């Protein structure tokens, strides 16, 4: 939601970089069942910031590579494991920590304290953010602790793992529970400026809840179409309002000490580098160039040295793993230092254009009333507006435009158009969500470029893969620390094993 909360409570963002869950640092003379060292108002923003760090830094780099947005620069090597699909549990241990030990623990504290305080709107927000986080965990790992999660203080240090499909069903129940709790009366106690995402606007939290349900159902469109259809039709029967154009749900980062965007802080300022050791992948650069899409300048900085100054050029996906040294990073395009990896870049949870693309797909499948073509055009328009290119969208979506909705084509072609436009718009904005949708639509195994809008002919990712026979990765592996300490953990398979909703 585009509200200016950068000037209020921003110092709380620093906490996520230097502490663990707030309610873990209680004074030993206090009753552990009634902590006094924190409040819902203090803990909520720390939880929101923890989720942002997990999405933008911990998982954001890996999924930026797997989405073929970014690729390893020739002169560096730290991300080769993503480019050649040899990443393992070591690369995701921090994300797991941020999810369970930080975000979900803090959200549990907020919920428990809200029940004690009699503030149901705080409780509802904590449930919704927990559901959002659990969906991300399932989408990345599949089976995860759910029913027995967060019971460490009660003595359960080895939680069992739940099937991803069962977790998804539980998420719908969580969202419904949160919706039932929301109190819109004028006397209700709402979160305020400490709520980075919504500023305490409970009507926006209702839209967030409905859009999250739509996303959860749509993810099951191929695995359980009857469940997805029934759930989405019930949303319409209930008159559900979804996030709209211009209502981007995000954590803003004002910049400055301890308040920088997580990716910038974790990979630029903390390491003392002059910039990211990441180049643009030719997969997306060639797409933008072939379509004449002006949004390329929003998502990427053009080379500043070499023979292609001012003209966008990338590196073939995976080629950066073959050598170090040589071509400077500045000879090819890099993720935008203004919009994507800047100290003040926001971290987006759900964008208005994502909500519209979800609705367009539901309409195309006949599960939601309305015109899929119209909603699709609105979604593309919003994606261009988000990138500062408002006036350019109509030329692309109008008759004969490169992104015209293929009403005369097959449904498969129309669904592909929706999916690819979502892939473009989410570049560097929400890489984790884009990776989920890329796997659901099986982009990188099936789309060859022949007769397709998306040409992957420049992609060579995975040619050195040792964990899955060079198949496009379909999951992350569990952290070594989790596998080695929890006897109830699901054993690691390989990164070519799909999560439950992949068909």
Secondary structure per residue as TSV (DSSP state, phi and psi in degrees):
chain	resnum	aa	ss	phi	psi
A	1	X	-	360.0	130.6
A	2	X	-	-85.3	78.3
A	3	X	-	-120.8	149.4
A	4	X	-	-89.9	94.5
A	5	X	-	-113.6	16.8
A	6	X	T	-68.4	-24.4
A	7	X	T	-95.1	1.6
A	8	X	S	-125.4	129.1
A	9	X	S	60.2	21.8
A	10	X	G	-69.8	-24.8
A	11	X	G	-64.7	-18.6
A	12	X	G	-64.9	-24.3
A	13	X	G	-61.9	-29.2
A	14	X	G	-64.6	-26.8
A	15	X	H	-60.6	-37.6
A	16	X	H	-65.3	-22.2
A	17	X	H	-87.5	-13.2
A	18	X	H	-128.5	-3.2
A	19	X	-	-133.7	166.8
A	20	X	S	-99.1	-165.7
A	21	X	-	-52.2	135.6
A	22	X	G	-58.6	-39.9
A	23	X	G	-81.5	9.4
A	24	X	G	-93.1	-3.9
A	25	X	S	-116.1	42.3
A	26	X	-	-78.5	150.7
A	27	X	-	-64.8	137.2
A	28	X	T	-66.5	-16.3
A	29	X	T	-89.0	-0.4
A	30	X	S	-97.0	152.9
A	31	X	-	-67.3	118.2
A	32	X	T	-64.4	-18.6
A	33	X	T	-85.6	-7.8
A	34	X	S	-137.4	69.3
A	35	X	-	-64.1	140.5
A	36	X	-	-116.0	-0.9
A	37	X	S	-86.9	-5.4
A	38	X	-	-145.8	169.8
A	39	X	-	-137.5	168.3
A	40	X	H	-61.8	-37.7
A	41	X	H	-66.7	-30.8
A	42	X	H	-84.6	-37.5
A	43	X	H	-79.5	-32.8
A	44	X	H	-56.9	-50.0
A	45	X	H	-66.4	-29.4
A	46	X	H	-65.5	-41.1
A	47	X	H	-63.8	-43.8
A	48	X	H	-62.1	-41.0
A	49	X	H	-68.4	-34.8
A	50	X	H	-62.8	-42.1
A	51	X	H	-62.9	-41.5
A	52	X	H	-61.4	-41.7
A	53	X	H	-63.8	-44.2
A	54	X	I	-60.5	-43.7
A	55	X	I	-70.5	-45.0
A	56	X	I	-86.6	-33.2
A	57	X	I	-110.5	-61.2
A	58	X	I	-58.6	-49.0
A	59	X	T	-103.3	-18.1
A	60	X	H	-65.3	-39.1
A	61	X	H	-67.5	-49.7
A	62	X	H	-56.4	-48.4
A	63	X	H	-74.4	-23.8
A	64	X	H	-63.8	-35.8
A	65	X	H	-74.3	-44.5
A	66	X	H	-67.8	-25.8
A	67	X	T	-79.3	-5.1
A	68	X	T	61.0	36.6
A	69	X	S	-85.9	-44.5
A	70	X	E	-122.2	159.8
A	71	X	E	-149.5	160.9
A	72	X	E	-67.8	129.2
A	73	X	-	-66.5	149.5
A	74	X	T	-60.6	-34.0
A	75	X	T	-89.3	6.8
A	76	X	-	-131.8	178.5
A	77	X	-	-147.7	-6.2
A	78	X	T	-68.1	-16.9
A	79	X	T	-110.4	15.4
A	80	X	H	-60.3	-30.4
A	81	X	H	-63.2	-26.7
A	82	X	H	-82.0	-38.0
A	83	X	H	-68.7	-34.0
A	84	X	T	-107.6	14.2
A	85	X	T	60.3	40.3
A	86	X	-	-114.7	18.5
A	87	X	-	-67.4	154.1
A	88	X	-	-139.5	-165.5
A	89	X	G	-63.7	-22.1
A	90	X	G	-63.2	-31.1
A	91	X	G	-78.0	-13.6
A	92	X	G	-117.1	7.6
A	93	X	H	-65.3	-36.9
A	94	X	H	-69.6	-37.2
A	95	X	H	-62.2	-42.8
A	96	X	H	-61.4	-42.7
A	97	X	H	-62.7	-47.5
A	98	X	I	-61.1	-36.0
A	99	X	I	-70.0	-54.8
A	100	X	I	-87.2	-51.5
A	101	X	I	-76.5	-22.2
A	102	X	I	-110.2	-76.2
A	103	X	I	-59.8	-55.5
A	104	X	I	-68.1	-35.4
A	105	X	H	-63.3	-44.3
A	106	X	H	-65.4	-39.3
A	107	X	H	-66.7	-34.7
A	108	X	H	-63.9	-41.4
A	109	X	H	-60.9	-44.9
A	110	X	H	-59.6	-44.1
A	111	X	H	-64.4	-48.8
A	112	X	H	-61.0	-42.2
A	113	X	H	-69.6	-36.1
A	114	X	H	-64.5	-37.7
A	115	X	H	-62.9	-43.8
A	116	X	H	-65.7	-38.3
A	117	X	H	-79.2	-15.9
A	118	X	T	73.0	41.5
A	119	X	-	-121.4	82.7
A	120	X	H	-63.0	-25.6
A	121	X	H	-69.9	-35.9
A	122	X	H	-63.3	-41.1
A	123	X	H	-62.0	-43.8
A	124	X	H	-61.3	-43.9
A	125	X	H	-62.5	-42.0
A	126	X	H	-64.4	-37.8
A	127	X	H	-67.0	-43.8
A	128	X	H	-64.2	-42.2
A	129	X	H	-69.4	-31.9
A	130	X	H	-66.2	-43.7
A	131	X	H	-61.7	-42.3
A	132	X	H	-58.6	-43.9
A	133	X	H	-69.1	-42.9
A	134	X	H	-63.8	-37.1
A	135	X	H	-61.8	-42.5
A	136	X	H	-60.9	-41.0
A	137	X	H	-62.9	-45.1
A	138	X	H	-63.7	-42.1
A	139	X	H	-64.4	-27.7
A	140	X	H	-89.7	-43.8
A	141	X	H	-112.1	-22.1
A	142	X	S	85.0	-102.0
A	143	X	S	-72.8	129.7
A	144	X	B	-144.9	158.8
A	145	X	-	-61.2	130.8
A	146	X	-	-138.8	-69.1
A	147	X	T	-61.4	-36.8
A	148	X	T	-104.4	11.2
A	149	X	T	-69.8	153.3
A	150	X	T	64.0	31.0
A	151	X	-	-107.9	16.3
A	152	X	G	-59.2	-38.3
A	153	X	G	-72.0	-15.4
A	154	X	G	-97.2	6.1
A	155	X	T	101.1	-5.5
A	156	X	-	-93.0	93.0
A	157	X	-	-92.6	-4.5
A	158	X	S	-129.0	70.7
A	159	X	-	-66.0	146.0
A	160	X	-	-74.8	162.4
A	161	X	-	-101.5	142.5
A	162	X	B	-107.1	146.8
A	163	X	-	-59.4	139.1
A	164	X	H	-58.3	-38.3
A	165	X	H	-64.5	-39.6
A	166	X	H	-66.4	-37.1
A	167	X	H	-63.0	-43.9
A	168	X	H	-57.3	-43.2
A	169	X	H	-62.5	-38.1
A	170	X	H	-66.0	-31.6
A	171	X	H	-65.5	-39.8
A	172	X	H	-61.0	-41.6
A	173	X	H	-63.5	-39.1
A	174	X	H	-63.1	-45.2
A	175	X	H	-63.4	-42.4
A	176	X	H	-62.6	-39.9
A	177	X	H	-62.0	-43.3
A	178	X	H	-64.4	-43.0
A	179	X	H	-60.7	-38.2
A	180	X	H	-68.4	-24.3
A	181	X	H	-82.9	-26.9
A	182	X	-	-62.0	127.6
A	183	X	-	-112.8	113.6
A	184	X	-	-96.0	7.4
A	185	X	S	-68.2	153.3
A	186	X	T	-64.6	-17.7
A	187	X	T	-93.9	-1.8
A	188	X	-	-67.6	146.4
A	189	X	-	-90.7	116.2
A	190	X	-	-110.2	152.9
A	191	X	-	-58.7	155.2
A	192	X	-	-119.2	-129.4
A	193	X	T	-64.3	-18.0
A	194	X	T	-71.4	-14.8
A	195	X	-	-86.9	94.3
A	196	X	T	-61.3	-32.1
A	197	X	T	-76.3	-44.1
A	198	X	T	-127.3	-6.9
A	199	X	T	61.9	24.9
A	200	X	T	82.2	9.3
A	201	X	-	-75.8	102.0
A	202	X	H	-73.1	-24.0
A	203	X	H	-65.0	-36.3
A	204	X	H	-69.5	-33.9
A	205	X	H	-66.6	-32.3
A	206	X	H	-65.2	-44.0
A	207	X	H	-62.3	-40.6
A	208	X	H	-59.7	-45.5
A	209	X	H	-60.3	-46.7
A	210	X	H	-65.0	-40.0
A	211	X	H	-69.6	-36.1
A	212	X	H	-63.6	-42.3
A	213	X	H	-61.5	-42.3
A	214	X	H	-60.2	-43.0
A	215	X	H	-63.6	-44.7
A	216	X	H	-60.7	-44.8
A	217	X	H	-67.6	-42.6
A	218	X	H	-66.3	-29.9
A	219	X	H	-63.0	-21.8
A	220	X	T	-96.5	11.3
A	221	X	T	-58.0	-33.2
A	222	X	T	-96.5	-33.9
A	223	X	T	-78.5	-40.8
A	224	X	-	-141.3	70.3
A	225	X	H	-59.4	-34.4
A	226	X	H	-68.2	-37.4
A	227	X	H	-67.0	-44.3
A	228	X	H	-61.9	-46.8
A	229	X	H	-61.4	-47.8
A	230	X	H	-62.1	-41.6
A	231	X	H	-66.3	-41.5
A	232	X	H	-70.5	-39.0
A	233	X	H	-64.8	-33.4
A	234	X	H	-68.5	-36.8
A	235	X	H	-57.1	-44.4
A	236	X	H	-67.3	-41.7
A	237	X	H	-58.3	-37.2
A	238	X	T	-78.9	-2.6
A	239	X	T	71.0	33.1
A	240	X	-	-63.0	133.6
A	241	X	-	-96.8	135.4
A	242	X	-	-108.4	164.2
A	243	X	-	-59.0	136.9
A	244	X	-	-111.0	177.7
A	245	X	T	-57.4	135.4
A	246	X	T	84.3	-0.2
A	247	X	-	-109.0	55.0
A	248	X	-	-70.1	126.4
A	249	X	E	-92.2	116.6
A	250	X	E	-151.8	157.8
A	251	X	E	-100.0	116.0
A	252	X	-	-83.1	146.4
A	253	X	-	-121.1	118.9
A	254	X	-	-78.4	-10.0
A	255	X	-	85.3	176.0
A	256	X	S	87.7	176.1
A	257	X	T	-54.7	125.0
A	258	X	T	63.5	9.3
A	259	X	-	-128.2	28.3
A	260	X	S	-90.4	155.4
A	261	X	-	-49.1	136.2
A	262	X	H	-57.4	-43.5
A	263	X	H	-64.7	-42.3
A	264	X	H	-63.8	-46.5
A	265	X	I	-65.5	-42.6
A	266	X	I	-77.3	-23.8
A	267	X	I	-126.5	-2.8
A	268	X	I	-123.2	-67.7
A	269	X	I	-71.3	-39.6
A	270	X	T	-66.6	-38.4
A	271	X	T	-83.2	-8.0
A	272	X	T	70.4	23.8
A	273	X	-	-83.7	158.6
A	274	X	S	-78.4	-12.7
A	275	X	S	178.5	177.6
A	276	X	-	-66.7	147.6
A	277	X	S	-89.8	52.0
A	278	X	E	-133.4	134.3
A	279	X	E	-111.5	164.7
A	280	X	E	-73.9	142.4
A	281	X	B	-82.1	140.1
A	282	X	H	-63.3	-21.3
A	283	X	H	-55.5	-49.8
A	284	X	H	-87.4	-33.4
A	285	X	H	-62.6	-45.3
A	286	X	H	-64.8	-34.1
A	287	X	H	-63.1	-53.0
A	288	X	H	-55.9	-46.9
A	289	X	H	-64.5	-41.5
A	290	X	H	-64.8	-34.4
A	291	X	H	-89.5	-8.4
A	292	X	T	65.5	32.5
A	293	X	-	-80.8	116.6
A	294	X	T	-69.6	-12.6
A	295	X	T	-66.5	-10.5
A	296	X	H	-56.1	-33.0
A	297	X	H	-75.5	-18.3
A	298	X	H	-79.9	-41.5
A	299	X	H	-86.2	-23.4
A	300	X	E	-139.0	148.1
A	301	X	E	-92.2	135.2
A	302	X	-	-73.7	160.6
A	303	X	-	-57.4	146.1
A	304	X	S	-111.5	-5.8
A	305	X	S	-137.9	171.7
A	306	X	G	83.8	-159.7
A	307	X	G	-89.8	-4.4
A	308	X	G	-120.4	29.6
A	309	X	T	-54.7	128.6
A	310	X	T	81.3	-5.3
A	311	X	S	-120.5	127.7
A	312	X	-	-70.5	131.0
A	313	X	-	-147.4	140.8
A	314	X	-	-114.6	-164.9
A	315	X	B	-118.3	138.4
A	316	X	-	-56.3	132.7
A	317	X	T	-54.6	124.6
A	318	X	T	95.4	-17.3
A	319	X	G	-67.9	-26.2
A	320	X	G	-65.1	-16.5
A	321	X	G	-82.4	-8.7
A	322	X	G	-85.6	-14.8
A	323	X	-	-158.8	159.5
A	324	X	S	-122.5	161.3
A	325	X	S	77.0	-171.9
A	326	X	S	83.8	-129.0
A	327	X	S	-56.2	121.4
A	328	X	-	-65.2	150.2
A	329	X	G	-56.2	-36.9
A	330	X	G	-70.9	-5.5
A	331	X	G	-81.4	-12.1
A	332	X	S	-132.6	168.6
A	333	X	-	-67.1	151.0
A	334	X	E	-133.1	160.6
A	335	X	E	-54.1	139.0
A	336	X	-	-54.4	125.6
A	337	X	T	-80.1	-3.0
A	338	X	T	-103.6	-40.0
A	339	X	T	-110.7	-27.8
A	340	X	T	-107.5	-48.0
A	341	X	S	-124.4	64.8
A	342	X	S	-115.1	158.4
A	343	X	T	-56.5	-29.1
A	344	X	T	-103.5	11.9
A	345	X	-	-66.8	130.3
A	346	X	-	-77.1	160.7
A	347	X	E	-110.9	122.4
A	348	X	E	-98.9	130.2
A	349	X	E	-90.1	-50.7
A	350	X	E	-143.8	131.2
A	351	X	-	-101.1	156.5
A	352	X	H	-58.1	-39.9
A	353	X	H	-68.6	-34.0
A	354	X	H	-63.1	-44.6
A	355	X	H	-57.5	-43.3
A	356	X	H	-68.1	-38.8
A	357	X	H	-64.7	-39.1
A	358	X	H	-61.1	-43.9
A	359	X	H	-64.9	-39.5
A	360	X	H	-62.4	-41.6
A	361	X	H	-65.5	-42.5
A	362	X	H	-60.9	-39.5
A	363	X	H	-66.8	-41.4
A	364	X	H	-62.2	-35.1
A	365	X	T	-81.5	-4.9
A	366	X	T	81.7	18.2
A	367	X	S	-99.5	-8.6
A	368	X	S	-142.0	138.5
A	369	X	-	-72.7	161.8
A	370	X	S	111.0	172.3
A	371	X	-	-91.2	117.3
A	372	X	H	-62.0	-37.8
A	373	X	H	-63.2	-41.3
A	374	X	H	-67.6	-46.5
A	375	X	H	-66.1	-38.0
A	376	X	H	-59.1	-46.5
A	377	X	H	-62.5	-38.5
A	378	X	H	-64.7	-38.6
A	379	X	H	-65.8	-44.9
A	380	X	H	-64.4	-40.7
A	381	X	H	-58.8	-44.2
A	382	X	H	-66.4	-36.7
A	383	X	H	-64.9	-39.3
A	384	X	H	-67.4	-41.8
A	385	X	H	-61.6	-42.8
A	386	X	H	-56.3	-37.3
A	387	X	T	-88.0	7.9
A	388	X	T	77.5	21.9
A	389	X	-	-121.5	43.1
A	390	X	G	-51.8	-44.9
A	391	X	G	-73.5	-12.8
A	392	X	G	-88.1	-19.3
A	393	X	H	-63.4	-42.4
A	394	X	H	-59.3	-37.0
A	395	X	H	-65.7	-26.6
A	396	X	H	-86.2	-34.9
A	397	X	H	-94.5	-13.3
A	398	X	S	-74.4	179.7
A	399	X	T	-55.4	125.1
A	400	X	T	81.6	-3.0
A	401	X	-	-72.8	156.5
A	402	X	T	-61.5	-26.4
A	403	X	T	-111.5	22.2
A	404	X	-	-60.2	137.4
A	405	X	-	-67.6	125.6
A	406	X	-	-78.7	67.9
A	407	X	T	-60.6	-28.4
A	408	X	T	-87.5	-3.3
A	409	X	S	-91.4	-166.5
A	410	X	-	-81.6	163.7
A	411	X	H	-62.7	-35.9
A	412	X	H	-59.8	-38.9
A	413	X	H	-68.2	-37.2
A	414	X	H	-69.1	-41.4
A	415	X	H	-65.4	-35.9
A	416	X	H	-65.2	-39.8
A	417	X	H	-62.0	-43.8
A	418	X	H	-61.0	-46.7
A	419	X	H	-64.5	-42.5
A	420	X	H	-68.1	-37.9
A	421	X	H	-64.7	-34.0
A	422	X	H	-68.0	-40.9
A	423	X	H	-58.9	-41.9
A	424	X	H	-63.5	-51.9
A	425	X	H	-64.6	-30.1
A	426	X	T	-86.4	3.3
A	427	X	T	-58.2	112.1
A	428	X	T	73.2	-5.8
A	429	X	T	-92.3	-46.2
A	430	X	-	-149.9	79.7
A	431	X	H	-64.2	-33.3
A	432	X	H	-65.0	-45.9
A	433	X	H	-64.8	-39.9
A	434	X	H	-64.2	-38.8
A	435	X	H	-63.5	-38.7
A	436	X	H	-60.9	-46.4
A	437	X	H	-70.6	-33.6
A	438	X	H	-62.2	-40.4
A	439	X	H	-72.4	-39.3
A	440	X	H	-60.9	-39.1
A	441	X	T	-92.9	-1.3
A	442	X	T	55.4	43.0
A	443	X	H	-53.7	-55.1
A	444	X	H	-86.4	0.2
A	445	X	H	-104.2	-30.1
A	446	X	H	-108.7	-29.3
A	447	X	-	-82.7	115.1
A	448	X	-	-104.8	-12.8
A	449	X	S	100.4	-20.7
A	450	X	T	-72.8	107.2
A	451	X	T	72.9	9.7
A	452	X	S	-111.7	151.7
A	453	X	S	-65.2	-34.6
A	454	X	S	-97.4	117.0
A	455	X	-	-101.9	114.0
A	456	X	-	-103.4	21.3
A	457	X	T	-65.5	-20.3
A	458	X	T	-89.3	2.6
A	459	X	-	-89.2	127.4
A	460	X	-	-127.9	20.5
A	461	X	T	-60.4	142.2
A	462	X	T	89.9	0.7
A	463	X	T	-65.7	-21.3
A	464	X	T	-107.6	15.3
A	465	X	-	-63.6	140.6
A	466	X	S	-118.8	-5.6
A	467	X	S	-104.9	-12.8
A	468	X	S	-152.5	22.1
A	469	X	T	63.3	29.6
A	470	X	T	70.9	12.3
A	471	X	-	-70.6	148.5
A	472	X	-	-56.8	129.5
A	473	X	-	-61.3	138.8
A	474	X	-	-116.8	-1.3
A	475	X	-	-165.9	171.4
A	476	X	-	-99.0	162.6
A	477	X	-	-96.4	150.0
A	478	X	-	-67.6	145.8
A	479	X	-	-59.0	144.3
A	480	X	H	-58.6	-38.8
A	481	X	H	-61.9	-34.0
A	482	X	H	-74.4	-46.2
A	483	X	H	-63.0	-37.3
A	484	X	H	-80.6	-18.6
A	485	X	H	-111.4	-20.1
A	486	X	-	-111.4	104.8
A	487	X	T	-65.4	-15.0
A	488	X	T	-92.6	2.1
A	489	X	S	-68.3	146.3
A	490	X	-	-69.4	129.5
A	491	X	-	-62.3	147.4
A	492	X	-	-69.7	135.7
A	493	X	-	-96.9	-120.0
A	494	X	-	-137.2	165.4
A	495	X	T	-71.4	-3.1
A	496	X	T	-92.1	-0.9
A	497	X	S	-83.2	122.0
A	498	X	-	-73.0	149.9
A	499	X	-	-69.5	170.6
A	500	X	T	-62.5	-30.2
A	501	X	T	-90.3	2.2
A	502	X	-	-81.7	130.5
A	503	X	-	-115.7	360.0
